[in-house]
Protein backbone atom coordinates (compact mmCIF):
# COMPACT_ATOMS: atom_id res chain seq x y z
CA UNK A 1 0.00 0.00 0.00
CA UNK A 2 2.90 2.36 0.64
CA UNK A 3 3.76 2.24 -3.08
CA UNK A 4 0.29 3.47 -3.98
CA UNK A 5 0.45 6.26 -1.39
CA UNK A 6 3.91 7.29 -2.59
CA UNK A 7 2.84 7.39 -6.23
CA UNK A 8 -0.27 9.39 -5.32
CA UNK A 9 1.71 11.81 -3.17
CA UNK A 10 4.31 12.34 -5.90
CA UNK A 11 1.59 12.93 -8.48
CA UNK A 12 -0.17 15.45 -6.24
CA UNK A 13 3.02 17.34 -5.37
CA UNK A 14 4.25 17.33 -8.96
CA UNK A 15 0.82 18.28 -10.20
CA UNK A 16 0.80 21.48 -8.13
CA UNK A 17 4.23 22.42 -9.44
CA UNK A 18 3.49 21.66 -13.08
CA UNK A 19 1.16 23.23 -15.56
CA UNK A 20 -2.41 22.04 -15.95
CA UNK A 21 -1.55 19.71 -18.92
CA UNK A 22 1.33 18.10 -17.04
CA UNK A 23 -0.92 17.62 -14.03
CA UNK A 24 -3.37 15.58 -16.04
CA UNK A 25 -0.57 13.41 -17.41
CA UNK A 26 0.79 12.76 -13.91
CA UNK A 27 -2.68 11.87 -12.65
CA UNK A 28 -3.08 9.45 -15.56
CA UNK A 29 0.30 7.85 -14.78
CA UNK A 30 -0.73 7.58 -11.13
CA UNK A 31 -4.00 5.87 -12.07
CA UNK A 32 -2.20 3.48 -14.42
CA UNK A 33 0.45 2.55 -11.83
CA UNK A 34 -2.20 2.09 -9.16
CA UNK A 35 -4.23 -0.13 -11.48
CA UNK A 36 -1.18 -2.24 -12.28
CA UNK A 37 -0.37 -2.58 -8.59
CA UNK A 38 -3.93 -3.58 -7.68
CA UNK A 39 -4.06 -6.08 -10.54
CA UNK A 40 -0.67 -7.65 -9.77
CA UNK A 41 -0.90 -7.78 -5.97
CA UNK A 42 -3.23 -10.81 -5.78
CA UNK A 43 -1.07 -12.70 -8.28
CA UNK A 44 2.03 -12.06 -6.16
CA UNK A 45 0.33 -13.75 -3.22
CA UNK A 46 -0.46 -16.93 -5.16
CA UNK A 47 1.81 -19.89 -4.87
CA UNK A 48 3.45 -20.91 -8.15
CA UNK A 49 3.58 -24.50 -7.03
CA UNK A 50 0.91 -27.07 -7.63
CA UNK A 51 0.47 -30.41 -5.96
CA UNK A 52 0.66 -33.67 -7.86
CA UNK A 53 -3.12 -34.01 -7.58
CA UNK A 54 -3.55 -30.72 -9.49
CA UNK A 55 -1.30 -31.87 -12.32
CA UNK A 56 -3.21 -33.05 -15.40
CA UNK A 57 -1.08 -36.18 -15.70
CA UNK A 58 -2.61 -38.96 -17.77
CA UNK A 59 -3.88 -39.71 -21.25
CA UNK A 60 -6.11 -37.18 -23.02
CA UNK A 61 -8.16 -37.19 -26.22
CA UNK A 62 -7.72 -33.93 -28.15
CA UNK A 63 -10.63 -31.61 -28.90
CA UNK A 64 -11.06 -32.82 -32.50
CA UNK A 65 -10.61 -36.50 -31.58
CA UNK A 66 -7.49 -36.96 -33.72
CA UNK A 67 -4.91 -37.81 -31.09
CA UNK A 68 -4.37 -39.33 -27.68
CA UNK A 69 -1.75 -37.36 -25.78
CA UNK A 70 0.04 -38.66 -22.69
CA UNK A 71 0.85 -35.84 -20.26
CA UNK A 72 3.65 -36.71 -17.87
CA UNK A 73 6.47 -35.14 -15.90
CA UNK A 74 9.52 -34.09 -17.89
CA UNK A 75 12.00 -33.03 -15.24
CA UNK A 76 10.51 -30.09 -13.35
CA UNK A 77 7.84 -29.46 -16.00
CA UNK A 78 5.04 -31.35 -17.74
CA UNK A 79 5.05 -32.39 -21.37
CA UNK A 80 2.59 -34.11 -23.67
CA UNK A 81 3.49 -36.75 -26.23
CA UNK A 82 1.22 -38.22 -28.90
CA UNK A 83 0.74 -41.92 -28.06
CA UNK A 84 -2.07 -42.79 -30.47
CA UNK A 85 -3.31 -41.41 -33.79
CA UNK A 86 -7.06 -41.91 -34.26
CA UNK A 87 -7.93 -39.67 -37.21
CA UNK A 88 -6.66 -36.85 -39.41
CA UNK A 89 -9.47 -34.29 -39.24
CA UNK A 90 -8.78 -30.59 -39.65
CA UNK A 91 -9.14 -28.42 -36.54
CA UNK A 92 -11.08 -25.93 -38.62
CA UNK A 93 -13.69 -28.59 -39.45
CA UNK A 94 -13.06 -28.62 -43.20
CA UNK A 95 -12.56 -32.37 -43.63
CA UNK A 96 -9.19 -34.08 -43.72
CA UNK A 97 -6.21 -32.13 -42.46
CA UNK A 98 -3.30 -31.25 -44.71
CA UNK A 99 -0.47 -30.81 -42.22
CA UNK A 100 2.25 -28.25 -42.81
CA UNK A 101 4.49 -30.59 -40.78
CA UNK A 102 4.65 -33.90 -42.67
CA UNK A 103 6.29 -35.85 -39.83
CA UNK A 104 4.25 -38.61 -38.25
CA UNK A 105 2.48 -37.26 -35.15
CA UNK A 106 3.08 -40.53 -33.27
CA UNK A 107 5.73 -39.88 -30.63
CA UNK A 108 5.70 -36.13 -31.27
CA UNK A 109 5.88 -33.87 -28.20
CA UNK A 110 3.12 -31.31 -28.72
CA UNK A 111 2.99 -29.93 -25.15
CA UNK A 112 6.25 -28.78 -23.60
CA UNK A 113 7.67 -26.88 -20.65
CA UNK A 114 4.40 -26.64 -18.71
CA UNK A 115 5.05 -25.28 -15.24
CA UNK A 116 2.62 -24.49 -12.45
CA UNK A 117 1.32 -20.94 -12.78
CA UNK A 118 -0.84 -20.96 -9.62
CA UNK A 119 -4.57 -21.34 -9.22
CA UNK A 120 -4.53 -24.83 -10.78
CA UNK A 121 -3.20 -23.53 -14.10
CA UNK A 122 -0.12 -24.69 -15.98
CA UNK A 123 1.73 -22.50 -18.50
CA UNK A 124 3.83 -23.75 -21.41
CA UNK A 125 3.79 -24.19 -25.18
CA UNK A 126 1.69 -26.23 -27.60
CA UNK A 127 2.70 -27.25 -31.11
CA UNK A 128 0.12 -27.30 -33.92
CA UNK A 129 1.31 -29.54 -36.74
CA UNK A 130 -1.53 -28.35 -38.99
CA UNK A 131 0.26 -25.01 -39.43
CA UNK A 132 3.67 -26.03 -37.96
CA UNK A 133 3.51 -23.25 -35.34
CA UNK A 134 4.12 -23.20 -31.61
CA UNK A 135 1.86 -21.15 -29.34
CA UNK A 136 1.90 -20.11 -25.72
CA UNK A 137 -0.67 -22.16 -23.85
CA UNK A 138 -2.44 -22.49 -20.51
CA UNK A 139 -3.99 -25.73 -19.32
CA UNK A 140 -6.14 -26.52 -16.30
CA UNK A 141 -8.48 -29.22 -15.09
CA UNK A 142 -12.08 -28.02 -15.40
CA UNK A 143 -13.28 -31.41 -14.06
CA UNK A 144 -11.43 -34.64 -13.22
CA UNK A 145 -12.05 -35.87 -16.79
CA UNK A 146 -11.90 -32.50 -18.63
CA UNK A 147 -8.79 -30.51 -19.50
CA UNK A 148 -9.16 -26.92 -20.63
CA UNK A 149 -6.47 -26.10 -23.20
CA UNK A 150 -6.03 -22.44 -24.21
CA UNK A 151 -3.44 -21.79 -26.94
CA UNK A 152 -2.87 -18.10 -27.64
CA UNK A 153 -0.71 -15.44 -29.22
CA UNK A 154 0.72 -12.75 -26.89
CA UNK A 155 -2.18 -12.75 -24.37
CA UNK A 156 -4.67 -15.48 -23.36
CA UNK A 157 -7.38 -13.04 -24.46
CA UNK A 158 -6.24 -13.72 -28.05
CA UNK A 159 -6.70 -17.47 -27.93
CA UNK A 160 -9.10 -20.32 -28.41
CA UNK A 161 -10.38 -22.57 -25.64
CA UNK A 162 -10.37 -26.30 -26.36
CA UNK A 163 -11.60 -29.13 -24.15
CA UNK A 164 -9.70 -32.39 -24.03
CA UNK A 165 -11.26 -35.50 -22.47
CA UNK A 166 -9.46 -37.94 -20.20
CA UNK A 167 -9.04 -41.37 -21.78
CA UNK A 168 -10.08 -44.21 -19.51
CA UNK A 169 -7.35 -46.84 -19.20
CA UNK A 170 -8.11 -50.34 -20.56
CA UNK A 171 -7.97 -51.79 -17.03
CA UNK A 172 -10.66 -49.31 -15.86
CA UNK A 173 -13.08 -50.09 -18.69
CA UNK A 174 -15.85 -52.62 -18.05
Secondary structure, 3 states (H helix, E strand, C coil): CHHHHHHHHHHHHHHHHCCHHHHHHHHHHHHHHHHHHHHHHHHHHCCCCCCCCCCCCEEEECCCCCEEEEEEEECCEEEEEEEEECCCECCCCCCECCCCCCCCCCCCEEEEEEEEEECCEEEEEEEECCCCEEEEEEEEEEECCEEEEEEECCCHHHEEEEEEEECCCHHHCC
